[in-house]
């Protein structure tokens, strides 16, 4: 299937037709694909960055409007809906992996099914919808995936170590947590990101993962364990 046919089929699945086909093509382009074709800034990484913010504001507004619960519960619910595990599930609902543009190495090592790649692409598609059609179009797209009967009891909350760590640190207002990418390992189709989490400039945890988000989660997990918190 060619790129244009790919895009048309995906548009049918999500119920949105792009005016700019270039935007959605970029959203579907993994860095391995862009690198093979020597496209500078031709991958979906920048769109993923924007999509993450759009997703967060839409989900935050939805939870605030539909649930009368405390801020802590809203934070946990939002974290459960925007974490990699949830985005992977949402991406699979529209078979997003089928439409991705991958480099040969990533294609041959199961990239179409990799949770981190699908989650990042899902956010990139959100950004493409937002840039192409505005916030209302993005909101409509995102809300297709959010359970309409969401409650703190019914909704499964995936473990989000970053949120837990932030809640622990917030007990002391002067404390500051920062995540620092310190390195990347391996080829493009099997890259590992290494992240340190620092408390007031001091390293308290380190994590390695297939995505920056996964590495940050694992760094936060290690920090919590060093602080004596149960993370199982």
C-alpha positions, 0 to 999 in steps of 0.5 A: 500500500502506498503512502497516499492509500495509507493516509486515506485509510487512516483518515477513514479510521479516525474520522478526520481528513487532513488538509495537509497530507504532509503533516500526517505523513510526518506524524507517521514517520519514525526517526529510522525512516527519516534517517534512511532517507536523509530527511533532516527534521523529517521524523515525528519527534517534534510533533510528538512533543507538541501532541503530548501537551495537547493530549494533557490539556484535553484530558485535564479539561475532560477530567475536571469537567466530568469528575468532582474529585480531589486534585490528587485523584485527578493527577493520578487519573490523568497520568493513567490516561496519558502514560505509554501503556494507555497510549499503546492501547489507544494506538492499537485500537486504530491499528496505528502500527499498520500505517507507520513509516519505518526504516528497514532495521526497525521494520525487521525488529518488530517496530510496528508492535513496539509500545514506545513507537506506537505511543509516540506516533499516537501523540504525533497524530494528535499534534498533526490533527491540532495543527491541521484543524485546531484544538476542537478537532484535536479534542474530538479525536482524543475523546474518542479514546477516553472512557465516557463512564470514567471514575476513580474506581472503574478506571485502571490506573497504570503505575506511574512512578514519575507521578508518585515521585513528584507527589513524594517530593511535593511534600517539601515545597523547596525540593526540585526534581529534574530528569536529564538525558545523559546518553543514547546507546545502540543503533537507531532500530534498537536504541536505548535512552539513559536518563538520570533523575536529580533531586536538587541537582543530586542524582537519585535514580537512573533508568534505561529504556527504549524511549525517553519516557520509559527511561524516565519512569525507570529512573523514578522507580529506582529513586523511589526504591532508594527512598524505601518506597514499595514499587511492585 
